[in-house]
Each structure stands twice: as C-alpha cells, then as structure tokens.
Amino acid sequence: MGKIIKLNNLDEDPPDILTRTGPGGLFSTGYLHDEPALAAVDDDETPQFALTSRKHGVELGTSKSGETVQPGSNYRMIGVVTDRRLIVLVGNDDGDRRFAVPHVDIDQVAGDHSLGHGQITLRRCGGTEWRVHCGKQGIVDLTAYLSHASQAWVRVENIVDEVKRMLVRATEQRD
C-alpha cells in the first residue's frame, strides 16, 4: 500500500517519510537506508508531493526491455516531486538506489489506480517509460501537477533556446 502526500510548500514540519531513515520493525516498514529523502532535494527546489510504496517500486524502460526496482523487505520506495523534477529513491539493505527525471524530459503523464494502489506512468522524450507505484488518493492532483509542470518547463526551454539563437544572430551581425 502506498500514499501520495501533497506537501503545500512544507508550511508545517515535513512528514517522517522525508526526514527519517532506517529499517522497519516487526509491525512497521522502514524508510530509506542511506539518507532521508529530503537530502536528495536541491536547495533551490521546492517539494510539492511525496509518494510512497512499501512493496512496489519503480519500473524503468521501454515496452521491449526494462528494469523493475523494488524496495527491500524492511524499506520503502519514496518519491519526491519538486518544482523541477521527480526523484525516486528505493531503499534496500545494500543501500538506496536513486533515479531522477527533470520535468522538461516528460512527454506524457498518466495515472491509474486499482483496488489497492495507484501508479503514475511517465513517458520520457526518447520513448522510455517510468511506472512509479504509489497511493491512489490524490493521483489526479499529482498527474495534473506533473503534466502542467512538464509543459511549463518545455515552454521555458523553448524561450531560452530562442533567446540564445537571437543572441548568436545579433553577435554575428555586430561582427
């Protein structure tokens, strides 16, 4: 079972899943092995959502080949959606695995939920897909945010590219 937590710009103390490490005990699942999830967030990023999954992790790849990364029995998959990227951390006894995709690299976003859990599917530029397992409550808000953020970052990149082209032309004409 997983969760989706809307963070509201961390007005309150961040939830435990972002700040704690360590394995779980007899009746609880732990967090991450190496460092808390917030350590993966850069200082100039703002966390928007946190995702968790106790049994499922992330599937990466194309329709023909891929890799499934699941958390160890005493750990979790924790995802952090910031204003710039999606970070996925998968805890294990041997250490955590970290994956990240900038919003500008996201082509399509889809959300799906079944009886027990939800899943977001990100199609990246170039055809690879990420399927991140998470909770089902809040999946509509999460997919809407990722879709809008990726479109906004693509527009920003296009504007920056156009400004660069204009500067090159202006420099050539000046010379």
Secondary structure as a PSIPRED ss2 file (coil, helix, strand):
# PSIPRED VFORMAT (PSIPRED V4.0)

   1 M C   1.000  0.000  0.000
   2 G E   0.000  0.000  1.000
   3 K E   0.000  0.000  1.000
   4 I E   0.000  0.000  1.000
   5 I E   0.000  0.000  1.000
   6 K E   0.000  0.000  1.000
   7 L C   1.000  0.000  0.000
   8 N H   0.000  1.000  0.000
   9 N H   0.000  1.000  0.000
  10 L H   0.000  1.000  0.000
  11 D C   1.000  0.000  0.000
  12 E C   1.000  0.000  0.000
  13 D C   1.000  0.000  0.000
  14 P C   1.000  0.000  0.000
  15 P C   1.000  0.000  0.000
  16 D H   0.000  1.000  0.000
  17 I H   0.000  1.000  0.000
  18 L H   0.000  1.000  0.000
  19 T H   0.000  1.000  0.000
  20 R C   1.000  0.000  0.000
  21 T C   1.000  0.000  0.000
  22 G C   1.000  0.000  0.000
  23 P C   1.000  0.000  0.000
  24 G C   1.000  0.000  0.000
  25 G C   1.000  0.000  0.000
  26 L C   1.000  0.000  0.000
  27 F C   1.000  0.000  0.000
  28 S C   1.000  0.000  0.000
  29 T C   1.000  0.000  0.000
  30 G C   1.000  0.000  0.000
  31 Y C   1.000  0.000  0.000
  32 L C   1.000  0.000  0.000
  33 H C   1.000  0.000  0.000
  34 D C   1.000  0.000  0.000
  35 E C   1.000  0.000  0.000
  36 P C   1.000  0.000  0.000
  37 A H   0.000  1.000  0.000
  38 L H   0.000  1.000  0.000
  39 A H   0.000  1.000  0.000
  40 A H   0.000  1.000  0.000
  41 V C   1.000  0.000  0.000
  42 D C   1.000  0.000  0.000
  43 D C   1.000  0.000  0.000
  44 D C   1.000  0.000  0.000
  45 E C   1.000  0.000  0.000
  46 T C   1.000  0.000  0.000
  47 P E   0.000  0.000  1.000
  48 Q E   0.000  0.000  1.000
  49 F E   0.000  0.000  1.000
  50 A E   0.000  0.000  1.000
  51 L E   0.000  0.000  1.000
  52 T E   0.000  0.000  1.000
  53 S E   0.000  0.000  1.000
  54 R C   1.000  0.000  0.000
  55 K C   1.000  0.000  0.000
  56 H C   1.000  0.000  0.000
  57 G C   1.000  0.000  0.000
  58 V E   0.000  0.000  1.000
  59 E E   0.000  0.000  1.000
  60 L E   0.000  0.000  1.000
  61 G E   0.000  0.000  1.000
  62 T C   1.000  0.000  0.000
  63 S C   1.000  0.000  0.000
  64 K C   1.000  0.000  0.000
  65 S C   1.000  0.000  0.000
  66 G E   0.000  0.000  1.000
  67 E E   0.000  0.000  1.000
  68 T E   0.000  0.000  1.000
  69 V E   0.000  0.000  1.000
  70 Q C   1.000  0.000  0.000
  71 P C   1.000  0.000  0.000
  72 G C   1.000  0.000  0.000
  73 S C   1.000  0.000  0.000
  74 N C   1.000  0.000  0.000
  75 Y C   1.000  0.000  0.000
  76 R C   1.000  0.000  0.000
  77 M E   0.000  0.000  1.000
  78 I E   0.000  0.000  1.000
  79 G E   0.000  0.000  1.000
  80 V E   0.000  0.000  1.000
  81 V E   0.000  0.000  1.000
  82 T E   0.000  0.000  1.000
  83 D C   1.000  0.000  0.000
  84 R C   1.000  0.000  0.000
  85 R E   0.000  0.000  1.000
  86 L E   0.000  0.000  1.000
  87 I E   0.000  0.000  1.000
  88 V E   0.000  0.000  1.000
  89 L E   0.000  0.000  1.000
  90 V E   0.000  0.000  1.000
  91 G C   1.000  0.000  0.000
  92 N C   1.000  0.000  0.000
  93 D C   1.000  0.000  0.000
  94 D C   1.000  0.000  0.000
  95 G C   1.000  0.000  0.000
  96 D C   1.000  0.000  0.000
  97 R E   0.000  0.000  1.000
  98 R E   0.000  0.000  1.000
  99 F E   0.000  0.000  1.000
 100 A E   0.000  0.000  1.000
 101 V E   0.000  0.000  1.000
 102 P E   0.000  0.000  1.000
 103 H H   0.000  1.000  0.000
 104 V H   0.000  1.000  0.000
 105 D H   0.000  1.000  0.000
 106 I E   0.000  0.000  1.000
 107 D E   0.000  0.000  1.000
 108 Q E   0.000  0.000  1.000
 109 V E   0.000  0.000  1.000
 110 A E   0.000  0.000  1.000
 111 G E   0.000  0.000  1.000
 112 D E   0.000  0.000  1.000
 113 H E   0.000  0.000  1.000
 114 S C   1.000  0.000  0.000
 115 L C   1.000  0.000  0.000
 116 G C   1.000  0.000  0.000
 117 H C   1.000  0.000  0.000
 118 G E   0.000  0.000  1.000
 119 Q E   0.000  0.000  1.000
 120 I E   0.000  0.000  1.000
 121 T E   0.000  0.000  1.000
 122 L E   0.000  0.000  1.000
 123 R E   0.000  0.000  1.000
 124 R E   0.000  0.000  1.000
 125 C C   1.000  0.000  0.000
 126 G C   1.000  0.000  0.000
 127 G C   1.000  0.000  0.000
 128 T C   1.000  0.000  0.000
 129 E E   0.000  0.000  1.000
 130 W E   0.000  0.000  1.000
 131 R E   0.000  0.000  1.000
 132 V E   0.000  0.000  1.000
 133 H E   0.000  0.000  1.000
 134 C E   0.000  0.000  1.000
 135 G C   1.000  0.000  0.000
 136 K C   1.000  0.000  0.000
 137 Q C   1.000  0.000  0.000
 138 G C   1.000  0.000  0.000
 139 I H   0.000  1.000  0.000
 140 V H   0.000  1.000  0.000
 141 D H   0.000  1.000  0.000
 142 L H   0.000  1.000  0.000
 143 T H   0.000  1.000  0.000
 144 A H   0.000  1.000  0.000
 145 Y H   0.000  1.000  0.000
 146 L H   0.000  1.000  0.000
 147 S H   0.000  1.000  0.000
 148 H H   0.000  1.000  0.000
 149 A H   0.000  1.000  0.000
 150 S H   0.000  1.000  0.000
 151 Q H   0.000  1.000  0.000
 152 A H   0.000  1.000  0.000
 153 W H   0.000  1.000  0.000
 154 V H   0.000  1.000  0.000
 155 R H   0.000  1.000  0.000
 156 V H   0.000  1.000  0.000
 157 E H   0.000  1.000  0.000
 158 N H   0.000  1.000  0.000
 159 I H   0.000  1.000  0.000
 160 V H   0.000  1.000  0.000
 161 D H   0.000  1.000  0.000
 162 E H   0.000  1.000  0.000
 163 V H   0.000  1.000  0.000
 164 K H   0.000  1.000  0.000
 165 R H   0.000  1.000  0.000
 166 M H   0.000  1.000  0.000
 167 L H   0.000  1.000  0.000
 168 V H   0.000  1.000  0.000
 169 R H   0.000  1.000  0.000
 170 A H   0.000  1.000  0.000
 171 T H   0.000  1.000  0.000
 172 E H   0.000  1.000  0.000
 173 Q H   0.000  1.000  0.000
 174 R H   0.000  1.000  0.000
 175 D C   1.000  0.000  0.000
